[in-house]
Amino acid sequence: MLLVQLLLVVFTFLRLSYTWEYNEHIKHGSSLMDGRDIFDPLIMPNYVKRETNHIYDEEGQMHIQNSIIDSDNIAEWTPIASNLTAGQKDLYVFTVNTGSTSNGFSPTYEILIFLSGNLCNVQDLPEDVELYVTYAFNDTITEDPSSGISVSFSYGYLESLTVSPIQTDTSSNITSLYSYLYVAVEPRNKTTGQSLSTDDYPGTRWEYHLSISENDLVYQWDYRTWLDILDTDENSALLITGAESNVAYNFTIHDTSIYDIYVYSYNDSLIIDGQFNRSVCAIKNGNYLVSSNGNVASSDIQLDKKDLFVQKIVKDGANSTNEYFYVTGLNHSTSYVAYLTKKIGKSGNLSDVGGIIFEHVSFQTKDDNTCSLIHSLGFCSDVAYSVPTSSLYLGNKTLLAEAYENISRSLYANFSKALQLIPCDTESDARYSPLRTCDDCAESYRNWICSVSIPRCTTGTSSYYMFRNKNENRNSYIDDNIKPLRNYFEILPCIDMCYAIVRDCPSDFGFSCPDVDTTPDLLFNSYNFYNGNRDFVSCNLMGNDTETVNF
């Protein structure tokens, strides 16, 4: 009996301490409890926003008044969008779902609650002020922030984790002390941690998104770039995402809305990098030049597109998939910065809110049209780089790509006929190798022939690169059928592709590669070694890059 009375006292206390004032049309200087309705959080929606109003009494003294306003009943996972000026504070309450976990099972110990958010400003904010989020399982944080846990936005990003313990007595109807998470958001002085005055920083607003979820961080930041610059020419660039496993997710990478890039001029990117480079929201709201958002991947590749645009291209591998972004309409000799965003899933489905922002990448277009960027070829499918521009097809990358590929196809045709004479389908003990097949040989030879017949072009200089006179190219096919526009530097093929055809093909072909000790001149005039410690491409590689020899 004593226990029941004690529980009733606690329950009454909880109801009193969780009783909030519902104030929709407050009058200037009116009292807080003036016969208006009382709002009970025990029946409130998951998210209720409270805003700070400043009222003045008859003597002109300012008082802070906390009131509840309708937040459109924002549900689990859905971010709240708001903005604050100096001296203002937003207050929220989140109702913890104690009935089941995010996986649908009844919790037995505790519930994880993820808080995440982004600053959405696109202009500089005061460096001596930070936007703080304070949270606790009681409402004392509304007046005393020190009673809760405070975290601030860093480079436009916030993340935190708290735990709601589960009641062991599930038969009781008493509301747990951990049923509601109270959250306060306000700008504070970075050094003192004190709240700001309403007179501070006039005209400055802190715009933010905040999400609370029992599933995952709705906003995320990844320190990796996850985006590589394959190559550029004078007016375009080709970028590629990291490889996604085809079996790692419940959704598929073929939904090309998963990844998007936002391309900024170098100067405009400085604002983002200074304060917001971990904020998906700020990057999406910033002054970017072009974005892939809303574009759908297509097999109709437009190499000659002149408009400022981002084409999406999906490349499938055996067990993984990459996504290409072909950016056109750029200016020559110009620096750009690209930000990659990724949608995340809720219960196996992609969400249109929140997402991941990766570390940015920078690139620069070339000075002139000495080299032309081509990609997505039918036969030489791994060609995704700039090649010597042809004086015969000036201004037409589509015809240029076809001309190069026709050379590769014709050279491969003779090898293909010879390979058909090899007994590829006989018993394993009668084949030329117990480890390699004719398919392996054909693939390695295709990579090699494409690399030596379609030279990779650059205007940069390096001891790794080979200068080519426009009339004296790697082979006569380029002299006769391409006729390069200008002299250029060739990024030589990686020696690994030569090693691959020796390894994968029958010895009957007599393939051999130049040796670094006995024929170094022949080797370094024709190939080069892969060097992963350089910040530039040391050699041109196609095919499997896991078997390269680092020199």
Legacy VTK file of the C-alpha trace (Angstrom):
# vtk DataFile Version 3.0
C-alpha trace
ASCII
DATASET POLYDATA
POINTS 551 float
0.000 0.000 0.000
2.843 2.324 0.893
4.486 1.585 -2.488
1.268 2.456 -4.344
0.962 5.756 -2.468
4.584 6.557 -3.229
4.066 5.832 -6.920
0.993 8.073 -6.959
3.033 10.899 -5.442
5.753 10.432 -8.041
3.198 10.277 -10.830
1.518 13.487 -9.601
4.917 15.163 -9.418
5.762 14.051 -12.914
2.517 15.393 -14.300
3.096 18.720 -12.590
6.714 18.943 -13.700
5.754 17.967 -17.262
2.837 20.419 -17.450
3.540 23.041 -20.085
1.759 26.185 -21.002
-0.011 26.260 -24.357
0.205 29.805 -25.646
-0.961 30.514 -29.178
-1.967 34.174 -29.000
-0.003 35.765 -26.172
-0.730 39.380 -25.359
2.053 41.848 -24.622
2.875 41.773 -20.909
0.137 39.306 -19.948
0.709 36.889 -17.088
1.905 33.336 -17.784
-1.089 31.593 -16.213
-4.051 33.704 -17.193
-6.803 31.121 -17.425
-5.463 29.710 -20.658
-5.252 26.045 -21.590
-2.706 23.712 -20.013
-0.781 21.444 -22.409
0.139 17.991 -21.095
3.207 16.324 -22.684
1.808 12.924 -21.788
-0.535 13.317 -24.775
1.651 15.587 -26.919
3.033 14.514 -30.330
6.625 13.287 -30.640
7.973 16.729 -31.384
6.722 19.975 -29.936
8.658 23.135 -30.462
8.846 25.859 -27.825
10.109 29.279 -28.735
11.461 31.996 -26.486
9.450 35.206 -26.442
10.671 38.386 -24.749
7.910 40.274 -22.908
8.054 43.453 -20.876
6.180 44.318 -17.698
4.637 47.667 -16.856
7.976 48.914 -15.546
9.738 48.024 -18.809
11.657 45.070 -17.413
12.220 42.240 -19.908
11.210 38.670 -19.045
11.848 35.485 -20.999
8.666 33.557 -21.640
8.697 29.968 -22.925
5.645 28.939 -24.903
4.597 25.967 -27.015
3.774 26.441 -30.657
2.493 23.912 -33.162
5.370 22.159 -34.945
3.209 20.437 -37.567
3.472 17.203 -35.582
6.943 16.363 -36.902
7.475 12.636 -36.611
10.414 10.378 -35.809
13.374 10.920 -38.174
11.900 14.077 -39.752
14.168 17.104 -39.096
12.962 20.321 -37.540
13.905 23.482 -39.429
14.259 26.696 -37.450
16.334 29.832 -37.042
17.405 31.884 -34.067
18.710 35.366 -33.376
20.828 36.398 -30.416
18.986 35.932 -27.114
16.459 33.457 -28.499
16.078 29.815 -27.525
14.157 26.914 -29.091
12.847 24.154 -26.860
11.590 20.732 -27.907
10.382 17.554 -26.307
10.784 14.120 -27.864
8.594 11.233 -26.770
10.658 8.062 -26.466
9.032 5.022 -28.025
9.443 2.436 -25.283
7.295 -0.118 -27.064
9.866 -1.423 -29.534
13.304 -0.821 -30.930
14.042 0.377 -34.441
14.271 -3.282 -35.461
10.759 -4.031 -34.248
11.762 -6.044 -31.153
10.672 -5.247 -27.628
13.601 -3.587 -25.823
15.017 -5.384 -22.806
17.584 -2.929 -21.535
17.888 0.504 -23.152
16.972 2.618 -26.155
19.562 4.558 -28.141
18.491 8.059 -29.135
20.468 9.770 -31.906
20.639 13.543 -32.176
22.056 15.124 -35.316
21.792 18.419 -37.095
23.158 20.866 -39.638
23.650 24.582 -39.801
22.065 25.805 -43.014
23.553 29.284 -43.211
25.301 30.295 -46.384
26.991 33.405 -44.981
29.704 33.808 -42.355
28.639 33.607 -38.710
30.415 35.253 -35.749
33.464 33.179 -34.862
33.062 33.792 -31.116
29.558 32.305 -31.032
28.446 28.688 -31.302
24.988 27.190 -31.559
24.495 24.788 -28.665
22.049 21.925 -28.250
21.394 20.921 -24.643
19.364 17.837 -23.766
18.211 15.941 -20.698
15.379 13.700 -19.526
13.934 16.464 -17.362
12.803 19.968 -18.178
15.174 21.803 -15.849
17.400 22.530 -18.853
14.914 25.206 -19.928
16.211 27.397 -17.124
19.492 25.681 -16.172
21.461 24.357 -19.174
24.130 22.960 -16.842
21.665 20.282 -15.730
21.835 18.683 -19.174
24.444 17.663 -21.739
25.490 20.402 -24.156
27.016 19.880 -27.594
27.723 22.472 -30.256
27.727 22.535 -34.026
31.214 22.064 -35.453
31.763 23.147 -39.061
27.998 23.147 -39.434
27.504 19.635 -38.033
26.232 18.192 -34.759
25.895 14.636 -33.554
25.289 13.114 -30.146
23.939 9.979 -28.522
21.930 9.448 -25.378
20.354 6.394 -23.777
16.901 5.880 -22.322
16.945 3.005 -19.795
13.981 0.660 -19.924
11.691 0.042 -16.975
12.030 -3.470 -15.613
8.465 -3.404 -14.290
6.534 -3.444 -17.551
3.238 -4.082 -15.770
3.249 -0.610 -14.263
1.390 2.205 -16.017
3.613 4.829 -14.437
5.430 7.003 -16.919
9.180 6.470 -16.820
11.451 9.355 -15.972
13.125 8.611 -19.309
9.999 8.779 -21.462
10.676 12.324 -22.672
13.855 13.917 -23.928
13.912 17.683 -23.528
16.075 19.689 -25.912
17.098 23.344 -25.888
18.815 25.128 -28.777
20.434 28.544 -28.424
23.494 30.520 -29.565
26.061 31.123 -26.812
29.373 32.855 -26.397
32.070 30.377 -27.390
34.462 31.384 -24.608
32.164 31.951 -21.638
29.361 29.563 -22.601
26.837 32.241 -21.643
23.633 33.030 -23.500
23.635 36.070 -25.752
21.777 39.305 -25.264
19.066 40.325 -27.691
21.213 43.332 -28.611
24.133 41.162 -29.738
24.869 40.613 -33.436
21.879 42.417 -34.941
20.695 40.919 -38.218
22.494 37.594 -37.656
20.453 34.412 -37.761
21.508 30.880 -36.991
19.543 28.652 -39.369
19.584 24.975 -38.472
18.012 21.564 -38.964
17.753 19.205 -36.001
16.674 15.577 -35.967
16.081 13.115 -33.132
15.718 9.445 -33.989
15.792 6.005 -32.439
17.033 4.555 -35.759
20.206 6.331 -36.791
21.923 9.663 -37.250
19.798 11.439 -39.833
22.679 13.809 -40.626
26.154 12.351 -40.976
29.672 13.442 -41.896
32.353 11.193 -43.385
36.014 12.254 -43.277
36.759 10.279 -46.487
36.536 11.930 -49.877
34.792 8.934 -51.533
35.026 10.894 -54.784
37.946 10.779 -57.215
38.806 13.083 -60.099
39.491 10.803 -63.064
40.532 13.592 -65.419
39.693 16.983 -66.891
40.097 18.884 -70.135
39.518 22.563 -70.883
35.737 22.523 -70.319
34.750 19.273 -68.589
35.630 16.932 -65.738
34.920 13.290 -64.933
34.468 12.214 -61.309
33.743 8.780 -59.830
32.430 7.560 -56.486
33.974 4.793 -54.454
32.723 1.294 -55.164
29.508 0.172 -53.455
28.922 -3.500 -52.785
25.924 -4.857 -54.661
24.950 -7.086 -51.735
25.636 -4.836 -48.753
22.331 -2.995 -48.693
18.618 -3.630 -48.965
18.477 -0.998 -51.676
20.422 -0.867 -54.919
23.019 1.552 -56.187
21.183 1.595 -59.499
18.893 4.148 -57.891
21.161 6.991 -58.932
19.514 9.402 -56.543
21.713 7.925 -53.796
24.710 10.108 -54.689
24.799 13.722 -55.799
27.573 16.243 -56.310
27.527 20.011 -55.851
30.207 21.886 -57.782
31.373 25.249 -56.438
33.765 27.837 -57.737
36.900 27.944 -55.629
36.036 31.362 -54.155
32.498 30.371 -53.155
33.776 27.151 -51.625
35.867 29.162 -49.147
32.693 30.212 -47.311
31.601 26.591 -47.040
35.022 25.314 -45.998
35.412 27.978 -43.350
32.377 27.052 -41.267
30.012 24.619 -42.951
31.960 21.892 -44.767
30.293 19.158 -42.687
26.763 20.374 -43.348
24.647 18.751 -46.045
22.097 21.518 -45.611
24.561 24.395 -46.100
26.112 22.805 -49.167
22.701 22.249 -50.754
21.658 25.812 -49.955
24.929 27.433 -50.972
25.902 29.280 -54.124
26.968 26.216 -56.099
27.439 26.405 -59.858
25.824 23.119 -60.825
24.493 19.984 -59.167
23.484 16.490 -60.240
20.475 16.562 -57.906
17.381 15.510 -59.848
19.331 14.202 -62.846
18.747 10.614 -63.910
21.484 8.316 -65.190
21.329 7.632 -68.906
23.160 5.423 -71.375
22.910 8.259 -73.904
26.263 9.879 -73.136
26.664 13.380 -74.549
30.408 13.942 -74.757
29.948 17.195 -76.677
27.437 18.869 -74.364
28.368 22.536 -73.929
25.908 23.580 -71.204
26.776 23.647 -67.509
25.386 20.249 -66.553
26.167 17.046 -64.654
25.494 13.728 -66.393
25.149 10.644 -64.211
26.542 7.322 -65.437
26.416 3.979 -63.625
29.214 1.459 -64.070
28.532 -2.066 -62.875
31.254 -4.466 -61.819
31.084 -8.106 -60.834
30.412 -7.367 -57.160
30.299 -3.606 -56.961
29.020 -0.494 -58.658
30.466 2.973 -59.213
28.751 6.133 -60.268
30.316 8.618 -62.675
29.607 12.355 -62.805
30.468 14.019 -66.104
30.516 17.798 -65.577
30.332 19.933 -68.724
30.235 23.644 -69.526
33.188 24.569 -67.317
35.668 27.378 -67.930
39.269 26.673 -68.924
42.140 27.220 -66.459
39.677 27.383 -63.546
39.677 25.763 -60.110
36.543 24.074 -58.778
35.497 22.218 -55.626
33.054 19.295 -55.606
31.077 18.032 -52.611
29.574 14.551 -52.605
26.364 13.796 -50.698
24.703 10.450 -50.116
21.204 9.514 -49.070
20.864 7.160 -46.154
18.281 4.512 -45.413
15.616 4.180 -42.783
14.479 0.595 -42.276
16.065 -0.387 -45.577
14.526 2.444 -47.603
16.226 5.579 -48.865
15.237 8.781 -47.115
14.882 12.176 -48.772
15.891 14.006 -45.598
19.290 14.242 -43.961
22.138 12.314 -45.532
25.936 12.071 -45.525
28.433 14.684 -46.619
31.932 13.538 -47.595
35.191 15.448 -47.613
35.373 17.656 -50.695
37.688 17.267 -53.685
39.290 19.976 -55.823
40.106 19.983 -59.507
41.279 22.354 -62.220
40.415 22.437 -65.895
43.192 22.502 -68.478
44.437 25.628 -70.203
43.516 24.706 -73.795
42.174 21.935 -76.013
45.436 20.019 -76.444
43.738 17.105 -74.662
40.090 16.010 -74.873
38.230 14.024 -72.210
36.474 10.879 -73.483
34.792 8.016 -71.643
32.025 5.380 -71.783
33.443 3.669 -74.878
31.893 0.418 -76.003
35.000 -1.732 -76.500
37.613 0.063 -74.399
35.167 0.554 -71.538
37.875 1.426 -69.004
39.022 4.449 -70.972
37.980 7.426 -68.866
40.639 10.061 -69.369
41.875 12.787 -71.705
43.454 11.826 -75.023
45.350 13.862 -77.626
42.883 16.056 -79.487
42.638 15.243 -83.174
43.062 17.916 -85.805
40.684 15.842 -87.949
37.768 15.891 -85.466
38.313 19.233 -83.789
35.415 20.130 -81.491
33.740 16.710 -81.771
34.597 14.364 -78.899
32.093 11.771 -80.078
33.866 11.246 -83.418
37.225 11.430 -81.650
36.236 8.593 -79.286
35.031 6.498 -82.221
38.295 7.040 -84.108
40.414 5.868 -81.170
38.189 2.876 -80.492
38.271 1.803 -84.143
42.065 1.582 -83.885
41.824 -0.587 -80.762
39.173 -2.865 -82.240
41.132 -3.479 -85.430
44.311 -4.335 -83.496
42.428 -6.656 -81.161
40.705 -8.506 -84.029
43.877 -10.314 -85.147
44.638 -11.412 -81.579
41.085 -12.656 -81.106
41.401 -14.910 -84.131
44.666 -16.343 -82.816
43.125 -16.970 -79.398
40.407 -19.074 -80.990
43.068 -21.597 -81.961
43.873 -22.245 -78.303
42.017 -25.249 -76.756
40.228 -23.181 -74.127
37.337 -25.541 -73.421
39.269 -28.766 -72.999
39.748 -30.618 -69.707
41.448 -28.623 -66.974
44.571 -30.770 -66.989
44.962 -30.196 -70.730
44.632 -26.405 -70.614
47.603 -24.062 -70.835
47.126 -23.055 -67.186
45.263 -24.509 -64.200
44.775 -20.998 -62.817
44.044 -18.854 -65.871
41.533 -19.143 -68.688
41.230 -17.785 -72.189
38.721 -15.246 -70.830
41.402 -13.939 -68.476
43.825 -13.691 -71.392
41.298 -11.883 -73.590
40.489 -9.378 -70.853
44.130 -8.619 -70.076
45.010 -8.240 -73.765
42.030 -5.914 -74.309
43.171 -3.684 -71.443
46.702 -3.624 -72.795
45.786 -2.897 -76.408
43.429 -0.101 -75.361
46.093 1.556 -73.219
48.812 1.493 -75.898
46.524 2.535 -78.772
44.623 5.251 -76.824
47.349 7.306 -75.108
46.522 9.298 -72.013
47.228 12.976 -72.602
48.243 15.758 -70.238
49.781 19.205 -70.491
51.457 18.887 -67.090
55.095 17.978 -66.778
56.679 15.239 -64.678
59.658 12.916 -64.824
57.072 10.143 -65.135
55.590 11.561 -68.349
56.855 11.219 -71.915
56.935 14.216 -74.236
55.314 13.477 -77.600
55.774 15.531 -80.736
52.420 15.730 -82.488
54.002 14.079 -85.552
55.920 11.400 -83.647
53.485 9.499 -81.478
53.565 6.144 -79.736
52.556 4.364 -82.961
51.834 5.110 -86.604
48.080 4.552 -86.157
47.893 7.750 -84.121
50.105 9.590 -86.627
47.871 8.593 -89.534
44.342 8.371 -88.084
44.344 10.929 -85.256
46.923 13.573 -86.218
47.132 15.278 -82.788
46.471 18.994 -82.699
49.534 19.919 -80.630
52.532 18.446 -78.881
51.610 16.868 -75.548
52.855 14.730 -72.667
51.782 11.099 -72.467
51.038 9.398 -69.153
52.565 6.046 -70.069
50.727 2.742 -69.529
51.484 0.919 -66.293
53.919 -1.953 -66.771
51.450 -4.096 -64.808
49.257 -4.475 -67.901
52.190 -5.985 -69.782
52.854 -8.315 -66.868
49.171 -9.305 -66.948
49.195 -10.577 -70.541
52.388 -12.568 -69.895
50.764 -14.078 -66.803
47.274 -14.704 -68.213
47.931 -15.753 -71.814
49.398 -18.957 -73.313
53.159 -18.989 -73.731
52.550 -19.796 -77.407
52.042 -16.079 -78.007
55.560 -15.310 -76.833
54.595 -12.201 -74.874
57.402 -10.592 -72.869
57.955 -7.287 -71.096
61.007 -5.006 -70.926
63.101 -5.492 -67.797
64.088 -2.669 -65.488
67.622 -4.066 -65.127
68.448 -5.272 -68.648
66.380 -2.951 -70.860
65.544 0.130 -68.732
65.447 2.502 -71.728
62.888 0.364 -73.525
60.819 0.036 -70.365
60.688 3.735 -69.457
60.089 4.824 -73.042
57.072 2.538 -73.269
55.735 2.050 -69.713
56.040 3.293 -66.176
55.487 1.992 -62.686
52.536 2.699 -60.460
53.435 4.942 -57.530
50.676 5.322 -54.993
52.669 7.783 -52.898
52.397 10.554 -55.472
49.653 13.172 -55.594
49.422 12.744 -59.378
48.859 9.843 -61.764
52.215 8.115 -62.324
51.004 5.720 -65.042
47.833 4.833 -66.914
46.177 1.714 -65.548
43.180 -0.284 -66.728
41.713 -3.419 -65.252
42.521 -4.837 -61.819
44.418 -2.276 -59.753
44.898 -4.668 -56.812
47.814 -6.388 -58.555
49.935 -3.337 -59.304
53.651 -3.213 -58.556
54.375 -0.101 -56.482
57.733 1.315 -57.561
LINES 1 552
551 0 1 2 3 4 5 6 7 8 9 10 11 12 13 14 15 16 17 18 19 20 21 22 23 24 25 26 27 28 29 30 31 32 33 34 35 36 37 38 39 40 41 42 43 44 45 46 47 48 49 50 51 52 53 54 55 56 57 58 59 60 61 62 63 64 65 66 67 68 69 70 71 72 73 74 75 76 77 78 79 80 81 82 83 84 85 86 87 88 89 90 91 92 93 94 95 96 97 98 99 100 101 102 103 104 105 106 107 108 109 110 111 112 113 114 115 116 117 118 119 120 121 122 123 124 125 126 127 128 129 130 131 132 133 134 135 136 137 138 139 140 141 142 143 144 145 146 147 148 149 150 151 152 153 154 155 156 157 158 159 160 161 162 163 164 165 166 167 168 169 170 171 172 173 174 175 176 177 178 179 180 181 182 183 184 185 186 187 188 189 190 191 192 193 194 195 196 197 198 199 200 201 202 203 204 205 206 207 208 209 210 211 212 213 214 215 216 217 218 219 220 221 222 223 224 225 226 227 228 229 230 231 232 233 234 235 236 237 238 239 240 241 242 243 244 245 246 247 248 249 250 251 252 253 254 255 256 257 258 259 260 261 262 263 264 265 266 267 268 269 270 271 272 273 274 275 276 277 278 279 280 281 282 283 284 285 286 287 288 289 290 291 292 293 294 295 296 297 298 299 300 301 302 303 304 305 306 307 308 309 310 311 312 313 314 315 316 317 318 319 320 321 322 323 324 325 326 327 328 329 330 331 332 333 334 335 336 337 338 339 340 341 342 343 344 345 346 347 348 349 350 351 352 353 354 355 356 357 358 359 360 361 362 363 364 365 366 367 368 369 370 371 372 373 374 375 376 377 378 379 380 381 382 383 384 385 386 387 388 389 390 391 392 393 394 395 396 397 398 399 400 401 402 403 404 405 406 407 408 409 410 411 412 413 414 415 416 417 418 419 420 421 422 423 424 425 426 427 428 429 430 431 432 433 434 435 436 437 438 439 440 441 442 443 444 445 446 447 448 449 450 451 452 453 454 455 456 457 458 459 460 461 462 463 464 465 466 467 468 469 470 471 472 473 474 475 476 477 478 479 480 481 482 483 484 485 486 487 488 489 490 491 492 493 494 495 496 497 498 499 500 501 502 503 504 505 506 507 508 509 510 511 512 513 514 515 516 517 518 519 520 521 522 523 524 525 526 527 528 529 530 531 532 533 534 535 536 537 538 539 540 541 542 543 544 545 546 547 548 549 550
